[in-house]
Amino acid sequence: MPVLAAYIGYSGVSVAIEKQDGTFDFQRFPYSYSRELFSSVCDENYFYAEVLEGIAKENKVKLADFDLLMTGFISFPLPDLNIKLMADVRDLLSKQEENFPVLIDEVTVLTKDTMLSQVPIDFLTNNEYFANISIYPQLITRDYNDQVSLDGLIIDKVKKAGIKLTSNKPVLFTGDRFARRDFEPVFKYSLALDLFDSPGYYYVKIDRNNATLLSQLIKEYNPNINVDTSQVIEEVGTFAIVPGDTEVLLSTALDTGQFFEIEKNSVFSVPLDNSITTKLSVKNKSIGNLVGGVVGGTLGLLFDTRLERNQLISDIKIMNTFMREIEEAVKGI
Amino acid sequence: MLAPIIRKIIQNKTVMVERYLPSKGNLFVQKGDRLEPFQKLGDCMHSPSSVYFPKEFEPVKFLREKVYFQKGNLLGKLGAKKITAEENGYMSFDDASGEYFFEDMPVKFTLLSGLWGEVSDIVPESSVLIKTTVAEVDLVACTPNFSFGELVVFPNPTEILEKFYLESFVKSTEGKIVYVGHYADLDTIKKAHDLKISAIVAGSADPVGFSYAKSANIGLGVLSGFGKLETPDFVYKLFNSVAYRHVFFHGDLGVLRIPMSGTEEETAPSKKKKTALKVMRKVIKKVMRGQKVQVLQKPHFGKIGIIDRVSVSSIFVRFDNELGPVEIDLPNFFIIE
C-alpha cells in the first residue's frame, strides 16, 4: 500500500503523500486544532481524522487506501485513524545523520541535544497579537511589528536558555515556524541568522514543510523507501558570523578572485551557487584568519559582522539593507 | 483549498443541567415532570450571606452555640476594631476551622427551573437534574468561572453606552450575566466587578482587562478575540431575542448555554434540521465562492464577510461596508456556519 505520513504541528499539518509513481508530494493544511474554537464541536482526534480525510479527498484518493504514519505534538492515540506507525518527534530528529536539525515553532525549540518547550504564548499578555495567536495559532501577520515581537520571543527563549547552535554539519531549520507562509519571505532568513550566537561558519538549510521529520518517519516504516526532499528543503547558503571589520577574498578556479572589506555592524551577502565550491579567505580579529572552501545557496554567502547580536528585524536600518542584499543575492544566481 | 468551519452557535439537545438548593429543603417535582422556566422546583431557608472572622477575633462573649444578634449589636473585637452585626442574624463557632462566623437571618429561597426540559433525576431535599435543550454560544476566550443568571443585553456598539448602561443598571445587575457590546475594556470590566455582575460577555476584550477578570474571579467571555473586534451580527440577534432569559456561563467549557424552549420553531427535528445536524459534524470544508467567513487579518480582524473569489493561496472577501473585495491570506480566515 502507498504511504501517507503526517506531522501535526503547532499551527498546521504537514503531509507527505505517495503518488502512483512512487514519488512523494509534500502538502500542508495551514490550520491546527484550537481548543478554544473547536472543543464544543469535536476533540483533536476527530479534527485531525477529518483533516486527513479532507486532504486525501482533495488528492482524489481514499485515506483508507494508504498506510498512515504519524508524528507531531498531539495527544496520542488517535483511535479514529488506523495508524500504522507513530513516532516521537525527538526520536526522529535524533536519527538525522546528514544535518543538525533545529525544530522551531511558537512554543517549542528542539535540537538533538536540547528541548525547550511549552513556553506558552497565552492571552495573559498585553500584546493583542499574542493573545489572538493563543486562540488562532495559525495566524500569519502583515504587521511588521507583530512579526518582530513574535520572532523576538523565539530568539529570547533560545538565548536565555543558553542554547548555542554550533555544528560542523549543515544546520537544518525545521518545524512549523519555517513551514508557515510569511508575508515577507525574508523573515525566515533573518530569524535563522539571529538564532546563531557563536562566531563561525555554518551551512544553513530551511525545511519549508517539515519534510525532514516526514522522510525520517517514512524511513522508519520502510527503510527501502527513498523520499526526495530537495523540492521542500531549501539550501540557503553559508552564514559567516564574523563580528567586527572583516576582509574577504573569494576565488573560483575560473576567475582571478574578488577582494572586499565588510564594515562592522552590517549584514552583507555575496551571490554564490551551491553547485561549485569557492575558495574563501577571511581576515577577522575575533575569529582569526581562515582559508577554506565554501558553497552557497539561495542567499549565497552571508556575512554578519554585528558586534552586538540584537534581533535583526528590530533594527530597521540593517534590516532594510539585509532585504536589499537578499533580493540582489537571489537575482544574482 | 480547505479550511476549518467554526460554529458560533450550536444547538445541543442532550444537555443535563443540575439545579440545586443552597441548603437542604423541599423539592416539588418528580422524575419525568415537564418543566417551564418559571416553574418552582423547590424551596429552603437560606442565609444570603455569611462572614468568617479571623482566629484573632475576640467575641463579645464565649459561645459554642448559635446566638442571635440584632443589626448594630456588638459582635466582638478584632484588635482594637469593634465589629458589629450588619444585619439581623446568628453568630456561631465552626469547630472544623476553629473560627467564629456570622450568618444573616435565613430567608426563604425559592428555586426556579430557569429552563425548559424534563426532570431526569432527583437528589431528595437537594437537587434536580434536568434534561434540556440549549443553544451553545462559542466563547473563543474566557475565564474558567461557572455562573448562571439572567442575561442582560446592552445595545451595540459604543463604549460610552456600555458605561452608561452599567451605571443605569446599578441596582439590578448583581449576579447577572451581561452582554456589554462589541468591546470590554479594563474600566468596563472593573465596573462590572464593582457591581457584582457574575459574568460579562463581549465581542472582544482588552488583554489587560482579561487578566484582571481572571485575577478578580469574574466571568469574562469573548466572542471574536482580543483587540477592538465586533460581535457577529447573528450572535447579537440571538442575544437580543433571549434577553432576560436565565443562562449558564461555562468558562471551563468555553460556552454560554442559553436554554431553548424546544418548541416547533426552535428545536423541532424537521427533515431540514436533521440534515443540518448531520452536516454539522464536518469540521473542514473546501473553500468556495459565496461562503460566509470570519476574517482574522488587520484591518478587518474579526469581521464577517462573503467570499467573492478564491485564489491559489488567498481569498477575496466582500464586506457589507466596503466598496470592493479585500484579499485575505490563507490561513487568516475560517468558514462560518
Chai-1 contact restraints between the chains, C-beta under 6 A:
chainA,res_idxA,chainB,res_idxB,connection_type,confidence,min_distance_angstrom,max_distance_angstrom,comment,restraint_id
A,P30,B,P331,contact,1.0,0.0,6.0,A-B,restraint_1
A,Y31,B,P4,contact,1.0,0.0,6.0,A-B,restraint_2
A,Y31,B,P331,contact,1.0,0.0,6.0,A-B,restraint_3
A,E36,B,V140,contact,1.0,0.0,6.0,A-B,restraint_4
A,L37,B,I6,contact,1.0,0.0,6.0,A-B,restraint_5
A,S39,B,G254,contact,1.0,0.0,6.0,A-B,restraint_6
A,S40,B,E136,contact,1.0,0.0,6.0,A-B,restraint_7
A,S40,B,D138,contact,1.0,0.0,6.0,A-B,restraint_8
A,S40,B,V255,contact,1.0,0.0,6.0,A-B,restraint_9
A,V41,B,R7,contact,1.0,0.0,6.0,A-B,restraint_10
A,C42,B,V283,contact,1.0,0.0,6.0,A-B,restraint_11
A,F47,B,V283,contact,1.0,0.0,6.0,A-B,restraint_12
A,E50,B,V283,contact,1.0,0.0,6.0,A-B,restraint_13
A,E50,B,I284,contact,1.0,0.0,6.0,A-B,restraint_14
A,V51,B,I284,contact,1.0,0.0,6.0,A-B,restraint_15
A,G54,B,L2,contact,1.0,0.0,6.0,A-B,restraint_16
A,G54,B,I284,contact,1.0,0.0,6.0,A-B,restraint_17
A,F123,B,A141,contact,1.0,0.0,6.0,A-B,restraint_18
A,F123,B,P207,contact,1.0,0.0,6.0,A-B,restraint_19
A,F123,B,F210,contact,1.0,0.0,6.0,A-B,restraint_20
A,L124,B,S211,contact,1.0,0.0,6.0,A-B,restraint_21
A,T125,B,P207,contact,1.0,0.0,6.0,A-B,restraint_22
A,N126,B,P207,contact,1.0,0.0,6.0,A-B,restraint_23
A,N126,B,V208,contact,1.0,0.0,6.0,A-B,restraint_24
A,E128,B,F226,contact,1.0,0.0,6.0,A-B,restraint_25
A,E128,B,G227,contact,1.0,0.0,6.0,A-B,restraint_26
A,A131,B,P207,contact,1.0,0.0,6.0,A-B,restraint_27
A,A131,B,F226,contact,1.0,0.0,6.0,A-B,restraint_28
A,N132,B,G225,contact,1.0,0.0,6.0,A-B,restraint_29
A,N132,B,F226,contact,1.0,0.0,6.0,A-B,restraint_30
A,I135,B,V140,contact,1.0,0.0,6.0,A-B,restraint_31
A,I135,B,A141,contact,1.0,0.0,6.0,A-B,restraint_32
A,I135,B,G225,contact,1.0,0.0,6.0,A-B,restraint_33
A,Y136,B,L296,contact,1.0,0.0,6.0,A-B,restraint_34
A,Q138,B,P331,contact,1.0,0.0,6.0,A-B,restraint_35
A,L139,B,L296,contact,1.0,0.0,6.0,A-B,restraint_36
